[in-house]
């Protein structure tokens, strides 16, 4: 692919690329639908097992509910496992399409015409993004079931009724959906940043400016300072973070909503 150079001596800064809010929303919605269905199934079976344990005078409620949860855990783990690849691939491909279109448009506005192709380097980045998302999606039912099982044990041990257990499980349901939202937001930032970095290298961009945005859920003073001072970084190395103790790129630390402003080198840099 052509290596871009500014027509004059000075470098040109290209508008930064932001992650797609639509892709994040679609990803979160798919996870939420599965979580809602799983929770509804669990509530039906827990209520039934709770009733069975109460009706059977010699039944051990721990054993009855443990069997019910073990069966549900296997069932829902299989469901999330089977859906994880489709969800992850759809998300990663959507993030790539959005990033490519946005970067192409930004470059065109700066006077450059580029057409991106999917090559080995991009495929590797996509595979990395898909693999990470599959792992996170598969972790959702296990974490949910562990919390539900713990809630059930505590309810039985403390003599609580089904009404209180229902409230406890609703709280766990909410926690699980909040984690899904975090996964969608954080992975959208990471996947967009990863693929964008590949595209920057492909067109000969070696430096970029760190841009802090209000999209950062928990703003880091360090990131804001880099942005305010116009700090630039090497595309291949990133910025060294004293806070993290390693090199980082915009959008890659957890909950980081920062973005990258590409710098097309001028003849002075040659």
Backbone bond lengths (Angstrom), bond angles and torsions (degrees), N, CA, C in turn:
res aa  C-N    CA-C-N  psi(-1)  N-CA   C-N-CA  omega(-1)  CA-C   N-CA-C  phi
1 X - - - 1.468 - - 1.527 109.86 -
2 X 1.318 116.79 148.44 1.459 122.51 -179.00 1.531 111.35 -60.05
3 X 1.337 115.72 141.32 1.453 121.50 175.84 1.519 108.76 -95.46
4 X 1.309 115.90 118.03 1.458 120.72 -173.98 1.525 111.84 -72.21
5 X 1.340 114.80 143.66 1.451 121.89 172.87 1.523 108.22 -141.14
6 X 1.305 116.04 137.78 1.463 120.58 177.16 1.530 108.92 -65.38
7 X 1.311 117.52 144.66 1.468 120.14 -177.06 1.530 113.82 -65.68
8 X 1.310 117.62 -25.30 1.461 120.24 -179.57 1.513 112.09 -105.84
9 X 1.306 115.87 -164.61 1.460 121.54 -179.04 1.534 111.66 -76.57
10 X 1.322 115.80 -30.78 1.463 120.32 -175.40 1.531 112.27 -87.71
11 X 1.309 115.09 147.83 1.467 120.70 176.16 1.521 110.39 -70.02
12 X 1.324 116.22 159.10 1.467 122.25 178.96 1.529 108.71 -119.33
13 X 1.316 116.13 132.06 1.458 120.71 176.31 1.526 109.40 -92.97
14 X 1.314 115.16 132.07 1.467 122.20 -178.14 1.531 109.21 -102.36
15 X 1.310 116.94 142.80 1.470 120.99 -179.77 1.529 110.59 -52.37
16 X 1.324 117.50 134.62 1.475 120.68 -178.51 1.524 112.52 -68.09
17 X 1.323 115.56 156.00 1.464 122.46 -178.76 1.527 109.62 -101.07
18 X 1.317 115.74 127.03 1.465 121.66 179.70 1.531 110.19 -101.63
19 X 1.321 117.36 146.11 1.471 120.45 175.75 1.533 110.15 -60.69
20 X 1.309 115.80 154.17 1.461 121.39 -178.78 1.526 112.01 -79.61
21 X 1.332 115.61 119.63 1.467 120.21 176.55 1.529 110.09 -65.84
22 X 1.329 116.65 -32.55 1.467 120.70 -179.24 1.531 110.71 -67.74
23 X 1.338 117.34 -41.50 1.459 120.50 179.10 1.522 110.88 -66.15
24 X 1.322 116.25 -40.73 1.464 119.92 177.83 1.522 110.73 -62.35
25 X 1.332 116.21 -43.62 1.464 120.84 -179.17 1.529 111.31 -63.98
26 X 1.331 116.59 -42.54 1.463 120.68 -179.25 1.527 110.87 -65.82
27 X 1.309 116.08 -40.74 1.465 121.72 178.81 1.524 110.03 -63.40
28 X 1.327 116.47 -48.20 1.465 121.03 -179.92 1.519 110.90 -62.17
29 X 1.331 117.09 -39.48 1.468 120.91 -179.32 1.527 111.58 -63.89
30 X 1.334 117.45 -39.81 1.464 120.38 179.58 1.530 110.81 -65.94
31 X 1.320 115.89 -40.96 1.460 119.31 177.52 1.529 110.80 -65.70
32 X 1.322 116.37 -42.47 1.466 120.30 -178.26 1.523 112.07 -63.71
33 X 1.328 117.00 -38.13 1.471 119.38 179.18 1.527 110.36 -62.33
34 X 1.308 116.48 -42.09 1.467 119.96 179.02 1.527 111.38 -67.81
35 X 1.323 115.79 -40.63 1.473 120.19 179.52 1.525 110.61 -65.23
36 X 1.327 117.12 -43.06 1.473 121.01 179.54 1.525 111.20 -61.77
37 X 1.331 115.94 -43.84 1.464 120.22 179.65 1.523 110.79 -65.38
38 X 1.326 116.29 -42.37 1.465 120.46 177.72 1.521 110.60 -60.93
39 X 1.317 116.90 -45.05 1.468 120.14 -178.33 1.526 111.15 -64.67
40 X 1.322 117.27 -41.44 1.469 120.28 178.48 1.525 110.64 -61.10
41 X 1.317 116.42 -41.97 1.463 121.30 178.48 1.528 110.84 -63.34
42 X 1.305 116.24 -43.63 1.463 120.74 179.89 1.524 110.89 -62.92
43 X 1.326 117.31 -43.04 1.466 120.51 -178.77 1.525 111.18 -61.93
44 X 1.327 116.85 -41.72 1.470 120.52 179.63 1.526 110.38 -62.63
45 X 1.322 116.93 -45.70 1.463 120.90 -176.77 1.528 112.06 -73.24
46 X 1.322 117.09 -35.98 1.465 119.73 178.39 1.529 110.42 -66.16
47 X 1.320 116.65 -43.27 1.465 120.49 179.12 1.521 110.87 -62.54
48 X 1.349 115.91 -40.05 1.457 120.20 179.91 1.535 110.45 -67.79
49 X 1.343 116.86 -44.31 1.463 120.60 -179.73 1.526 111.09 -66.82
50 X 1.315 116.08 -37.24 1.477 120.61 178.50 1.527 110.00 -62.58
51 X 1.334 114.70 -42.17 1.469 119.70 178.98 1.528 110.68 -66.36
52 X 1.343 117.04 -43.12 1.467 120.92 -179.99 1.524 111.02 -61.33
53 X 1.337 115.80 -41.23 1.465 119.88 -179.54 1.522 110.83 -65.43
54 X 1.333 116.56 -33.89 1.457 120.31 179.79 1.510 112.77 -74.24
55 X 1.342 116.54 -34.30 1.457 120.60 -178.48 1.531 111.91 -76.79
56 X 1.319 116.14 -33.36 1.467 119.26 179.79 1.521 108.99 -86.29
57 X 1.296 117.30 106.00 1.459 121.82 -172.31 1.533 112.81 -61.64
58 X 1.341 116.64 -30.70 1.459 119.17 -177.80 1.526 112.46 -97.64
59 X 1.326 117.10 7.94 1.466 120.64 -177.48 1.521 111.17 -81.17
60 X 1.317 115.64 143.15 1.461 121.94 174.40 1.526 106.96 -90.35
61 X 1.331 118.24 110.92 1.469 120.06 -176.60 1.529 112.95 -58.51
62 X 1.339 116.63 -33.92 1.469 119.93 177.09 1.525 110.14 -59.84
63 X 1.318 116.37 -46.95 1.462 121.57 -176.58 1.521 111.28 -67.07
64 X 1.358 116.20 -43.61 1.468 120.57 -178.90 1.525 111.00 -60.94
65 X 1.325 116.53 -47.91 1.461 120.56 -177.57 1.525 111.64 -74.03
66 X 1.324 116.70 -31.02 1.461 119.57 177.82 1.524 110.76 -65.11
67 X 1.340 116.12 -41.06 1.472 120.06 178.36 1.521 110.32 -63.83
68 X 1.340 115.48 -43.25 1.461 119.78 -179.58 1.527 110.86 -61.64
69 X 1.345 117.64 -43.08 1.458 121.67 -178.31 1.529 111.61 -70.52
70 X 1.330 116.68 -35.74 1.467 119.63 178.93 1.521 110.68 -62.45
71 X 1.337 115.94 -42.91 1.460 121.06 179.27 1.521 111.11 -65.42
72 X 1.318 116.25 -44.12 1.469 120.11 179.17 1.527 111.37 -66.42
73 X 1.327 116.35 -37.80 1.457 120.05 179.86 1.518 111.65 -59.76
74 X 1.329 116.17 -45.10 1.471 120.62 178.81 1.521 110.32 -63.75
75 X 1.335 116.27 -44.28 1.461 121.46 -177.99 1.525 111.44 -60.34
76 X 1.322 116.46 -48.92 1.463 119.45 -175.34 1.519 112.90 -77.98
77 X 1.322 117.12 -26.39 1.466 118.27 173.63 1.518 109.65 -64.61
78 X 1.336 116.96 -41.68 1.462 120.66 178.08 1.525 110.90 -62.69
79 X 1.335 116.24 -40.00 1.468 120.07 -179.32 1.529 110.96 -63.57
80 X 1.325 116.62 -47.98 1.466 119.62 179.95 1.527 110.92 -66.91
81 X 1.327 116.25 -38.41 1.471 119.72 178.65 1.527 110.78 -60.33
82 X 1.331 116.00 -44.01 1.470 119.82 -176.05 1.523 112.27 -71.13
83 X 1.325 117.33 -29.29 1.466 120.74 -178.02 1.524 112.74 -91.07
84 X 1.324 117.24 -17.20 1.465 120.33 -171.24 1.520 113.49 -59.43
85 X 1.318 117.63 -42.88 1.466 119.93 -176.89 1.522 111.48 -65.36
86 X 1.340 116.93 -44.72 1.468 119.82 179.69 1.525 111.47 -61.37
87 X 1.331 115.86 -43.96 1.456 120.10 -179.61 1.525 110.69 -64.58
88 X 1.338 116.45 -45.81 1.462 120.97 -177.69 1.524 111.89 -65.19
89 X 1.322 117.03 -41.87 1.466 120.23 -179.38 1.522 111.72 -67.73
90 X 1.333 116.40 -41.66 1.468 119.61 178.48 1.518 110.52 -62.21
91 X 1.322 116.14 -41.99 1.460 120.29 179.51 1.524 111.82 -65.39
92 X 1.338 117.61 -49.94 1.465 121.51 -176.85 1.526 111.55 -62.47
93 X 1.323 116.67 -41.93 1.465 119.87 178.15 1.525 111.66 -65.98
94 X 1.340 115.93 -37.37 1.459 119.88 177.41 1.517 111.53 -66.02
95 X 1.331 115.95 -40.95 1.468 120.17 178.12 1.518 110.50 -63.39
96 X 1.329 116.98 -39.40 1.459 120.52 178.89 1.527 111.47 -66.13
97 X 1.327 116.66 -45.39 1.469 120.07 179.65 1.527 110.62 -59.24
98 X 1.322 115.31 -46.21 1.464 119.46 179.60 1.521 110.44 -61.05
99 X 1.335 117.14 -47.64 1.452 120.59 -178.18 1.517 112.44 -61.99
100 X 1.331 116.15 -42.34 1.471 119.71 -179.66 1.526 111.60 -65.22
101 X 1.324 116.35 -43.84 1.466 119.61 179.38 1.526 111.41 -64.34
102 X 1.334 115.67 -42.82 1.461 119.85 -178.54 1.530 111.01 -67.06
103 X 1.337 117.08 -40.85 1.465 120.64 -179.26 1.528 110.53 -69.76
104 X 1.336 116.44 -41.10 1.468 120.39 177.00 1.517 110.72 -58.69
105 X 1.339 116.16 -44.37 1.464 121.35 179.75 1.524 111.30 -64.47
106 X 1.333 116.31 -43.23 1.467 120.45 -179.56 1.523 110.80 -64.23
107 X 1.329 116.60 -41.13 1.459 120.35 178.83 1.528 111.32 -66.15
108 X 1.340 115.51 -39.41 1.471 119.67 179.28 1.525 110.76 -61.87
109 X 1.322 116.40 -40.53 1.467 119.95 178.86 1.526 111.70 -65.28
110 X 1.333 116.09 -24.50 1.464 120.41 178.30 1.529 112.05 -92.68
111 X 1.353 115.92 3.87 1.462 119.97 175.23 1.515 115.88 97.32
112 X 1.338 117.42 15.41 1.471 120.48 -178.36 1.524 110.04 -119.53
113 X 1.331 115.95 138.40 1.463 121.03 178.64 1.523 108.63 -111.66
114 X 1.317 115.79 119.16 1.463 121.66 -176.17 1.524 109.65 -135.82
115 X 1.324 116.57 140.68 1.455 121.62 173.63 1.520 108.00 -123.68
116 X 1.315 116.68 116.00 1.462 121.39 -175.98 1.524 111.41 -84.57
117 X 1.326 114.59 144.58 1.452 122.49 176.13 1.531 108.97 -120.96
118 X 1.325 116.47 157.81 1.462 120.87 175.59 1.521 108.43 -91.12
119 X 1.327 116.14 106.25 1.461 120.78 -179.75 1.519 109.71 -111.06
120 X 1.330 116.54 -169.42 1.464 121.38 -175.87 1.524 111.88 -62.80
121 X 1.346 116.92 -38.23 1.459 120.06 -178.08 1.530 110.99 -68.14
122 X 1.328 116.18 -40.81 1.463 120.45 178.16 1.523 110.28 -67.59
123 X 1.332 116.29 -41.52 1.465 120.10 178.87 1.520 111.17 -60.75
124 X 1.336 116.28 -38.31 1.454 120.37 178.33 1.527 111.04 -64.82
125 X 1.338 116.32 -41.14 1.465 120.88 178.37 1.527 110.44 -64.70
126 X 1.336 116.09 -41.61 1.462 120.08 178.36 1.525 110.89 -63.27
127 X 1.336 116.34 -44.19 1.467 120.33 179.20 1.527 110.63 -59.66
128 X 1.332 116.42 -39.62 1.462 120.55 179.22 1.524 110.73 -63.91
129 X 1.336 116.21 -44.53 1.461 120.72 179.68 1.527 111.02 -64.74
130 X 1.327 116.61 -43.27 1.469 120.76 179.52 1.523 110.55 -62.87
131 X 1.331 116.76 -45.21 1.461 120.59 -179.01 1.513 112.65 -60.77
132 X 1.321 116.87 -42.84 1.461 120.68 179.39 1.521 111.06 -64.61
133 X 1.325 117.02 -39.78 1.461 120.17 -178.87 1.520 112.44 -72.27
134 X 1.321 117.37 -35.94 1.457 120.28 175.89 1.530 109.84 -59.59
135 X 1.326 115.88 -45.09 1.462 120.56 -179.83 1.532 111.12 -60.78
136 X 1.329 116.89 -43.18 1.463 120.40 -178.92 1.529 111.84 -68.55
137 X 1.321 116.83 -40.94 1.466 120.58 179.59 1.527 110.49 -63.26
138 X 1.328 116.26 -42.25 1.463 120.53 -179.87 1.527 112.47 -65.85
139 X 1.327 116.75 -23.57 1.469 119.81 -178.64 1.530 112.81 -78.55
140 X 1.337 117.57 -15.74 1.468 120.87 -174.41 1.527 112.86 -63.59
141 X 1.352 120.15 -52.03 1.477 118.79 -177.62 1.522 112.97 -65.87
142 X 1.322 118.02 -35.33 1.459 120.55 -179.82 1.525 110.59 -63.14
143 X 1.327 115.72 -46.84 1.467 119.76 179.56 1.529 110.81 -64.33
144 X 1.331 116.56 -41.79 1.468 121.21 179.45 1.532 110.70 -62.52
145 X 1.336 116.99 -48.69 1.464 121.08 -177.77 1.522 111.49 -64.76
146 X 1.319 117.38 -37.65 1.463 120.06 177.89 1.523 110.57 -61.15
147 X 1.320 116.30 -43.10 1.470 120.29 179.93 1.528 111.15 -68.11
148 X 1.320 116.24 -40.11 1.468 119.85 179.02 1.523 110.15 -63.96
149 X 1.324 116.76 -45.48 1.467 120.38 179.89 1.521 111.12 -60.59
150 X 1.326 116.58 -41.46 1.457 120.50 178.49 1.532 110.40 -64.86
151 X 1.341 116.55 -41.07 1.464 120.50 178.87 1.521 111.93 -62.69
152 X 1.339 116.16 -39.02 1.464 120.54 179.15 1.525 110.80 -65.84
153 X 1.325 116.11 -45.45 1.474 119.69 179.79 1.528 111.00 -59.48
154 X 1.319 116.09 -44.24 1.469 119.97 -179.03 1.527 111.18 -65.73
155 X 1.327 116.61 -36.78 1.465 120.29 179.25 1.522 111.05 -64.41
156 X 1.323 116.11 -44.28 1.465 120.26 179.63 1.528 110.58 -65.74
157 X 1.326 115.65 -46.36 1.467 119.77 -177.45 1.520 112.74 -64.51
158 X 1.337 116.35 -31.50 1.460 120.38 -177.37 1.529 113.18 -97.35
159 X 1.339 116.16 6.25 1.454 120.45 176.13 1.515 114.68 68.23
160 X 1.312 116.71 29.45 1.463 119.25 179.90 1.522 110.79 -79.40
161 X 1.342 115.13 160.84 1.462 119.46 179.20 1.533 110.41 -95.87
162 X 1.321 114.79 176.14 1.458 120.64 -177.28 1.522 111.41 -65.10
163 X 1.308 116.75 -31.03 1.460 120.49 179.33 1.512 111.40 -62.63
164 X 1.335 116.41 -44.53 1.458 120.06 179.42 1.526 111.02 -69.23
165 X 1.354 116.26 -38.79 1.459 119.67 178.35 1.531 110.45 -62.39
166 X 1.327 116.23 -39.50 1.467 120.07 178.57 1.530 110.64 -58.62
167 X 1.327 116.58 -42.90 1.464 120.14 178.44 1.529 111.07 -63.95
168 X 1.338 115.26 -41.06 1.464 119.66 179.65 1.534 110.61 -62.55
169 X 1.327 115.47 -42.33 1.465 119.06 -178.93 1.525 111.59 -70.79
170 X 1.315 117.04 -30.35 1.476 120.07 174.78 1.522 110.28 -64.53
171 X 1.329 115.82 -38.27 1.470 119.53 177.34 1.527 110.92 -63.98
172 X 1.335 115.71 -39.50 1.463 120.23 178.06 1.527 110.06 -65.83
173 X 1.316 116.35 -39.06 1.466 121.72 176.05 1.529 110.18 -58.28
174 X 1.319 116.05 -45.25 1.462 120.49 179.21 1.517 112.13 -64.63
175 X 1.323 116.86 -40.08 1.465 121.07 177.93 1.531 110.63 -62.18
176 X 1.318 116.01 -40.21 1.463 120.68 -179.08 1.520 110.79 -66.23
177 X 1.322 117.48 -39.66 1.462 120.34 178.99 1.526 111.29 -70.23
178 X 1.327 116.33 -32.94 1.472 118.46 176.19 1.527 110.37 -67.02
179 X 1.323 116.14 -36.81 1.467 118.72 176.72 1.523 110.34 -66.66
180 X 1.333 117.27 -38.15 1.469 120.55 177.32 1.524 110.49 -61.68
181 X 1.328 116.12 -39.06 1.473 120.14 178.42 1.523 110.08 -64.54
182 X 1.331 116.66 -40.24 1.460 120.89 177.89 1.522 110.58 -63.74
183 X 1.325 116.71 -44.20 1.467 120.49 178.79 1.521 110.13 -59.06
184 X 1.330 116.51 -48.28 1.464 120.29 -178.26 1.523 111.39 -61.17
185 X 1.319 116.25 -46.45 1.476 120.35 -178.07 1.525 111.28 -66.41
186 X 1.331 115.99 -49.31 1.453 120.22 -175.27 1.530 111.59 -67.39
187 X 1.333 116.95 -42.51 1.455 119.68 -179.47 1.531 112.00 -70.76
188 X 1.314 117.06 -30.04 1.459 120.01 175.30 1.527 110.07 -64.01
189 X 1.321 116.12 -42.96 1.461 120.49 177.25 1.535 110.86 -63.41
190 X 1.326 115.61 -46.60 1.463 120.65 -175.72 1.533 112.03 -66.76
191 X 1.335 116.96 -46.61 1.466 120.57 -177.96 1.524 110.49 -64.07
192 X 1.332 116.54 -43.18 1.462 120.12 179.28 1.528 110.43 -62.26
193 X 1.341 116.51 -44.24 1.467 121.15 -179.70 1.524 111.19 -63.81
194 X 1.329 116.92 -42.59 1.461 121.56 -177.64 1.529 111.23 -63.26
195 X 1.320 116.73 -50.56 1.467 120.71 -177.68 1.527 110.36 -68.71
196 X 1.334 117.03 -37.43 1.466 120.25 179.24 1.527 110.66 -63.41
197 X 1.326 116.51 -37.10 1.461 120.37 179.47 1.532 110.40 -64.27
198 X 1.326 116.98 -38.17 1.463 120.74 176.14 1.522 109.99 -63.30
199 X 1.321 116.87 -45.11 1.467 120.74 -179.35 1.531 111.38 -64.29
200 X 1.326 117.56 -38.51 1.461 120.37 177.22 1.526 110.61 -59.72
201 X 1.309 116.90 -46.51 1.472 120.44 179.70 1.520 111.31 -62.40
202 X 1.328 116.36 -38.75 1.458 120.31 -176.46 1.522 112.55 -63.59
203 X 1.313 118.37 -29.49 1.472 120.92 -179.72 1.524 111.94 -101.03
204 X 1.330 116.32 15.95 1.449 119.68 173.10 1.514 115.71 83.27
205 X 1.319 118.09 13.16 1.467 121.26 177.50 1.517 108.07 -85.19
206 X 1.321 115.86 121.11 1.461 120.42 -176.89 1.525 112.82 -110.52
207 X 1.336 116.62 -15.38 1.464 120.04 -179.87 1.534 110.20 -131.48
208 X 1.327 115.03 151.99 1.465 120.51 178.51 1.523 108.64 -146.93
209 X 1.308 115.58 162.78 1.465 121.10 178.73 1.516 109.30 -104.66
210 X 1.325 115.21 137.49 1.462 121.13 179.20 1.532 108.75 -77.28
211 X 1.340 116.14 128.00 1.469 120.84 -179.11 1.524 109.44 -123.26
212 X 1.313 115.36 116.94 1.465 121.27 178.26 1.527 108.42 -86.06
213 X 1.335 117.24 139.38 1.464 120.84 -178.57 1.523 110.92 -130.20
214 X 1.332 115.06 165.41 1.463 120.39 177.46 1.519 111.04 -72.10
215 X 1.349 116.85 -5.77 1.469 120.19 178.38 1.521 111.57 -71.92
216 X 1.329 117.59 -14.01 1.463 120.49 178.15 1.523 109.45 -68.11
217 X 1.330 116.68 120.20 1.466 121.21 -177.05 1.523 110.65 -66.98
218 X 1.327 116.08 -42.77 1.466 121.13 178.35 1.526 107.15 -124.07
219 X 1.331 117.20 87.46 1.475 120.94 -174.57 1.531 112.06 -54.20
220 X 1.310 115.67 132.43 1.457 121.93 176.51 1.525 109.05 -97.61
221 X 1.316 116.08 127.94 1.464 120.01 -179.14 1.520 111.12 -58.97
222 X 1.318 116.13 -36.85 1.458 121.21 -179.90 1.523 110.83 -61.40
223 X 1.342 116.90 -46.10 1.461 121.34 -179.63 1.531 110.88 -65.73
224 X 1.326 115.76 -41.85 1.469 120.05 179.44 1.532 110.40 -62.61
225 X 1.334 116.20 -38.57 1.470 120.32 179.79 1.524 110.77 -66.15
226 X 1.333 117.06 -40.73 1.471 119.89 177.42 1.517 110.54 -60.28
227 X 1.328 115.38 -43.28 1.458 120.53 -178.68 1.531 111.23 -66.85
228 X 1.324 116.29 -46.07 1.471 120.52 -177.59 1.520 112.09 -62.08
229 X 1.334 116.21 -33.62 1.466 119.66 -178.14 1.522 112.74 -91.27
230 X 1.336 116.63 1.82 1.468 120.24 178.31 1.514 113.64 70.29
231 X 1.339 117.00 31.19 1.461 121.17 -177.96 1.535 111.13 -60.86
232 X 1.315 115.55 136.58 1.461 120.72 174.23 1.530 108.54 -112.81
233 X 1.306 115.70 160.18 1.458 120.60 -177.39 1.518 110.43 -143.87
234 X 1.316 115.41 158.73 1.460 122.20 176.01 1.526 108.40 -75.16
235 X 1.329 116.97 129.21 1.470 122.05 -177.21 1.529 111.45 -55.50
236 X 1.316 116.49 -38.09 1.461 120.07 -175.87 1.528 113.10 -79.28
237 X 1.326 116.81 -25.67 1.462 120.07 -175.18 1.521 113.80 -100.46
238 X 1.336 117.96 -36.48 1.455 121.45 -173.94 1.522 110.78 82.64
239 X 1.317 115.99 -167.16 1.468 122.41 178.79 1.524 108.66 -105.67
240 X 1.345 115.76 138.55 1.455 117.21 176.94 1.523 109.69 -79.61
241 X 1.324 115.94 125.62 1.460 122.43 -178.64 1.516 110.45 -103.15
242 X 1.336 115.83 119.07 1.464 119.48 174.23 1.523 110.61 -66.11
243 X 1.328 114.95 -31.34 1.467 120.34 -178.95 1.523 111.66 -67.51
244 X 1.335 116.49 -43.41 1.466 121.07 -177.77 1.522 112.96 -92.27
245 X 1.325 116.86 -17.84 1.456 120.26 -178.90 1.512 113.55 72.32
246 X 1.343 117.22 26.69 1.460 121.79 -179.76 1.522 109.92 -161.04
247 X 1.337 116.15 171.95 1.451 120.36 176.61 1.533 109.42 -79.64
248 X 1.325 117.14 138.16 1.460 122.28 -178.11 1.530 109.23 -134.30
249 X 1.312 114.94 161.88 1.457 122.33 175.57 1.525 108.84 -121.62
250 X 1.327 118.32 158.70 1.470 120.21 177.75 1.526 111.05 -56.22
251 X 1.323 116.19 132.22 1.462 121.01 177.03 1.513 115.28 85.60
252 X 1.342 118.43 -5.12 1.462 118.77 -176.22 1.527 114.92 -93.86
253 X 1.346 120.95 -34.60 1.473 118.56 175.34 1.531 109.87 -65.45
254 X 1.315 117.57 154.79 1.462 121.38 -178.18 1.524 110.63 -55.63
255 X 1.323 115.45 130.87 1.463 123.09 177.81 1.523 114.28 63.63
256 X 1.324 117.52 18.63 1.472 120.64 177.89 1.521 109.40 -86.76
257 X 1.335 116.44 124.39 1.463 120.92 179.03 1.512 112.57 -105.46
258 X 1.346 117.56 14.47 1.457 120.74 -179.40 1.528 110.51 -68.69
259 X 1.324 116.56 158.29 1.463 122.02 -177.65 1.523 110.43 -132.89
260 X 1.331 115.30 170.50 1.457 121.91 -173.45 1.531 111.61 -112.75
261 X 1.334 116.34 128.33 1.460 121.49 175.62 1.528 108.18 -100.85
262 X 1.322 117.13 110.46 1.455 122.17 -177.30 1.523 111.41 -67.68
263 X 1.332 115.05 144.60 1.472 120.98 177.37 1.515 108.48 -120.30
264 X 1.333 116.33 111.61 1.466 121.58 177.38 1.525 107.52 -82.10
265 X 1.332 117.96 119.01 1.459 120.36 -175.19 1.522 113.87 -66.56
266 X 1.321 115.73 147.30 1.454 121.57 175.37 1.514 110.47 -99.31
267 X 1.325 116.95 -177.13 1.453 120.92 -177.93 1.516 112.93 -64.40
268 X 1.330 117.80 -25.78 1.456 120.53 178.47 1.526 110.74 -60.83
269 X 1.345 115.78 -36.74 1.464 119.42 -178.61 1.516 111.58 -74.87
270 X 1.331 116.57 -23.91 1.462 119.58 175.44 1.529 110.43 -68.96
